[in-house]
């Protein structure tokens, strides 16, 4: 046997050996249907939160102003005081 034929035999044998090694690897774990199809349930909003959102909508507030207004409004509503005044 010549050197070239020996290298060819070794190359072919190694391809067969690696093919079976790859065939025996474990399949990746499948994701369960519960985690992929289930969405988080929406968080229940309190009456104070809903009322403050309505007030913010009436004032036309958006972004940081709305967030600040709602935060102050909810705090005052839970404390039992009147909602925050308009700060435009």
QUIDAWO-V698521 format. One record per run of one state. SS is the DSSP state (helix for helix, strand for strand, loop for the rest). FROM is the first residue (numbers start at 1). TO is the last residue. Records with the same first field share a line. If there is no record, write none. Layout:
BEGIN
SS->FROM-TO + FROM-TO
END
This chain:
BEGIN
loop->1-2 + 24-32 + 38-46 + 60-62 + 80-88
helix->3-23 + 33-37 + 47-59 + 63-79
END
